[in-house]
Each structure stands twice: as structure tokens, then as C-alpha cells.
Amino acid sequence: MSKAQTDRPAARLNVAVLTISERRGPDEDTSGDYLASSLSESGHHCVQRAISKDNIYAIRAILSQWIADPDIHVILCNGGTGFSHKKSTIAAVTPLLDQVITGFGEQFRYLSYQDIGSSALQSDALAGTANRTLIFCLPGSGGACALAWENILREQLDSRHRPCNFASQYLEPHSP
């Protein structure tokens, strides 16, 4: 557990956003845009953005590069998590993880259930760490990204959030 550091300025994390989609390009990436602007509004830096086809190896190639980059602290993936044989985000990410944060998927589905009922079963969500990089995989809809950001990620990426958060564990806070 990483205890809040309320006596120091908030940690400013470097975050990469990966959108997984067969249909979206840069002009249609509203979920990626939402996540990038939400990060900025919270004082973090969106240092990389990419869009990948829903292909295990294409996803892994991008993620592997970002995981190896010591300047990237967090990766937010959106898309490719639904219940379908064509969705490969979870299959692509799981083998890359050193540790799984099991509570993330459980908490996301609990919140999603309150919003969309039993259809929440078809939305997978995953989080973990790889090479000290936090990785969060979210469904690609704007509503799902907002649900995850507003109810989980904004607080957990804030080093001042009490009683604990992810940001304090992975980066020493510094002045803006």
C-alpha cells in the first residue's frame, strides 16, 4: 500500500495513452482525447499517444516500447476489451504484466453494473505493473473511460489521495 503524501506537492506522472480500435483514427479518437485532457487537467503529462489495430502483436509492440521507457510511469489503454473473439487487448497485455491489480477490474465492473446493469459482464478491465510501469486497460467507449477516470483513476493517480494511491509508490512527487 502506498500512503498518501499530503505534505508534498502532487506527483506529476508521465502517461501514455493507447487506443485500440479497428475503426478510429486520430480524428475520431474521442476516448483517447478525453483521457489525455483529463490527465492534463489533473496535472499529469500525456507524453505519448498511439492508435493500434486490435491485434495482439501490434498492441504488444507499442506497449513493450513504452514499458521499457523509464520516463513513462503509466499507460492507459482503451478499447479492445469487449466480449468478442475479435478483442485482443487483455490477451495482449496479460503476459507482459509482472503483477496484476485484481481489484481494478472488480471495482470497474461494480461501478459499470450500477451504470449499465448486467451488460457490465461484457466489459473487461485489467490493471497491473510491468517494469514498474502502471498499466490500465479500459473499454473504449467514452462512458467507460469517464467512469474509470472519474471514479478510480483520478484519485489513484493523485499522490495526495488518502489513505493510499498508486502515484506515491511509483514516483517521488516534485514541484510543478
C-alpha positions as CSV (number, residue, x, y, z in Angstrom):
1,M,0.0,0.0,0.0
2,S,1.3,3.4,-0.9
3,K,0.5,6.0,1.7
4,A,-0.7,9.4,0.6
5,Q,1.9,12.2,0.7
6,T,-0.3,15.1,1.6
7,D,2.6,17.2,2.9
8,R,4.3,17.4,-0.6
9,P,3.2,18.7,-4.0
10,A,1.3,16.2,-6.1
11,A,3.3,13.8,-8.2
12,R,3.2,14.7,-11.9
13,L,3.2,11.4,-13.8
14,N,4.2,10.9,-17.4
15,V,1.4,8.9,-19.1
16,A,1.0,7.2,-22.5
17,V,-2.5,6.7,-24.0
18,L,-3.1,3.8,-26.4
19,T,-6.3,3.4,-28.2
20,I,-7.1,0.0,-29.6
21,S,-9.6,0.2,-32.5
22,E,-10.2,-1.1,-36.0
23,R,-12.3,2.0,-36.9
24,R,-10.9,5.0,-35.1
25,G,-8.2,7.3,-36.4
26,P,-6.7,10.4,-34.8
27,D,-9.7,12.5,-35.7
28,E,-12.2,10.0,-34.2
29,D,-10.3,9.1,-31.0
30,T,-12.7,10.8,-28.6
31,S,-11.9,8.4,-25.8
32,G,-8.1,8.9,-26.2
33,D,-8.8,12.7,-26.3
34,Y,-10.8,12.5,-23.1
35,L,-8.1,10.6,-21.3
36,A,-5.4,12.9,-22.4
37,S,-7.3,16.0,-21.4
38,S,-8.3,14.5,-18.1
39,L,-4.7,13.7,-17.4
40,S,-3.6,17.3,-18.2
41,E,-6.4,18.8,-16.0
42,S,-5.1,16.7,-13.1
43,G,-1.5,17.9,-13.5
44,H,-0.1,14.9,-15.3
45,H,1.7,14.8,-18.7
46,C,0.4,12.8,-21.7
47,V,3.8,12.1,-23.2
48,Q,2.8,9.6,-25.9
49,R,-0.3,8.7,-27.8
50,A,-0.9,5.9,-30.3
51,I,-3.7,4.1,-32.0
52,S,-3.3,0.3,-32.7
53,K,-5.3,-2.2,-34.6
54,D,-6.9,-4.8,-32.4
55,N,-4.0,-7.2,-32.9
56,I,-2.1,-8.9,-30.1
57,Y,1.3,-8.4,-31.6
58,A,0.7,-4.8,-32.7
59,I,-0.5,-3.9,-29.2
60,R,2.4,-5.7,-27.5
61,A,4.9,-3.9,-29.8
62,I,3.7,-0.5,-28.7
63,L,3.3,-1.4,-25.0
64,S,6.7,-3.1,-24.9
65,Q,8.4,0.0,-26.1
66,W,6.6,2.2,-23.6
67,I,7.2,-0.3,-20.7
68,A,10.9,-0.2,-21.4
69,D,10.9,3.6,-21.4
70,P,11.9,4.8,-17.8
71,D,10.2,8.2,-18.5
72,I,6.8,6.6,-18.8
73,H,5.1,5.9,-15.5
74,V,1.6,5.0,-16.5
75,I,-0.1,3.5,-19.6
76,L,-3.8,3.9,-20.2
77,C,-5.2,1.6,-22.9
78,N,-8.7,2.0,-24.1
79,G,-10.6,-0.3,-26.5
80,G,-10.4,-4.0,-27.5
81,T,-11.8,-5.3,-24.2
82,G,-15.3,-6.3,-25.0
83,F,-16.7,-9.9,-25.2
84,S,-15.8,-11.0,-28.7
85,H,-13.3,-13.3,-30.4
86,K,-12.0,-10.2,-32.2
87,K,-11.0,-8.4,-29.0
88,S,-7.4,-8.9,-28.0
89,T,-6.3,-6.2,-25.5
90,I,-6.5,-8.4,-22.4
91,A,-4.7,-11.3,-24.2
92,A,-2.0,-8.9,-25.4
93,V,-1.4,-7.2,-22.1
94,T,-1.6,-10.1,-19.5
95,P,1.6,-11.8,-20.4
96,L,3.5,-8.5,-20.2
97,L,2.5,-7.9,-16.5
98,D,4.7,-8.6,-13.6
99,Q,1.9,-8.1,-11.2
100,V,-1.9,-7.9,-11.6
101,I,-4.0,-5.4,-9.7
102,T,-7.1,-7.7,-9.4
103,G,-9.2,-5.2,-7.6
104,F,-9.2,-2.8,-10.5
105,G,-11.3,-5.0,-12.8
106,E,-13.6,-5.9,-10.0
107,Q,-14.2,-2.3,-9.0
108,F,-14.7,-1.2,-12.6
109,R,-17.3,-3.8,-13.2
110,Y,-19.1,-2.9,-9.9
111,L,-19.3,0.7,-11.0
112,S,-20.2,-0.3,-14.5
113,Y,-23.0,-2.5,-13.3
114,Q,-24.5,0.5,-11.5
115,D,-24.5,2.3,-14.8
116,I,-25.4,-0.3,-17.4
117,G,-26.7,-3.3,-15.5
118,S,-25.8,-6.9,-16.4
119,S,-24.1,-5.7,-19.7
120,A,-21.1,-4.9,-17.4
121,L,-20.2,-8.6,-17.6
122,Q,-19.1,-8.0,-21.2
123,S,-16.7,-5.2,-20.4
124,D,-13.3,-6.4,-19.3
125,A,-10.9,-4.2,-17.4
126,L,-7.4,-5.0,-16.3
127,A,-4.6,-3.3,-14.4
128,G,-1.1,-4.3,-13.3
129,T,2.5,-3.3,-13.4
130,A,5.3,-4.2,-15.8
131,N,8.8,-2.9,-15.2
132,R,7.4,-0.5,-12.6
133,T,5.0,1.0,-15.1
134,L,1.3,1.0,-14.2
135,I,-0.9,-0.3,-16.9
136,F,-4.7,0.2,-17.0
137,C,-6.9,-1.4,-19.7
138,L,-10.4,0.1,-20.2
139,P,-13.2,-0.4,-22.5
140,G,-13.1,2.1,-25.4
141,S,-16.5,3.8,-25.0
142,G,-16.4,7.4,-23.8
143,G,-18.7,6.5,-21.0
144,A,-16.5,3.6,-19.8
145,C,-13.4,5.8,-19.9
146,A,-15.1,8.6,-18.0
147,L,-16.4,6.1,-15.4
148,A,-12.9,4.7,-14.8
149,W,-11.3,8.1,-14.7
150,E,-13.8,9.9,-12.5
151,N,-14.3,7.0,-10.1
152,I,-11.0,5.3,-9.9
153,L,-8.0,6.6,-11.8
154,R,-8.2,10.3,-11.0
155,E,-7.9,9.5,-7.2
156,Q,-5.5,6.6,-7.6
157,L,-3.1,8.7,-9.7
158,D,-3.1,11.5,-7.2
159,S,-0.2,11.1,-4.7
160,R,-2.3,13.1,-2.1
161,H,-5.3,10.8,-2.2
162,R,-5.8,9.2,1.2
163,P,-5.4,6.7,2.6
164,C,-3.4,5.3,-0.3
165,N,-2.8,5.6,-4.0
166,F,-0.7,4.3,-6.8
167,A,1.1,7.5,-7.6
168,S,3.1,7.7,-4.3
169,Q,4.5,4.2,-4.9
170,Y,5.8,4.8,-8.4
171,L,7.1,8.4,-8.4
172,E,8.5,10.8,-5.9
173,P,6.5,13.9,-6.0
174,H,8.2,17.1,-7.1
175,S,7.1,20.7,-7.6
176,P,5.3,21.6,-10.8
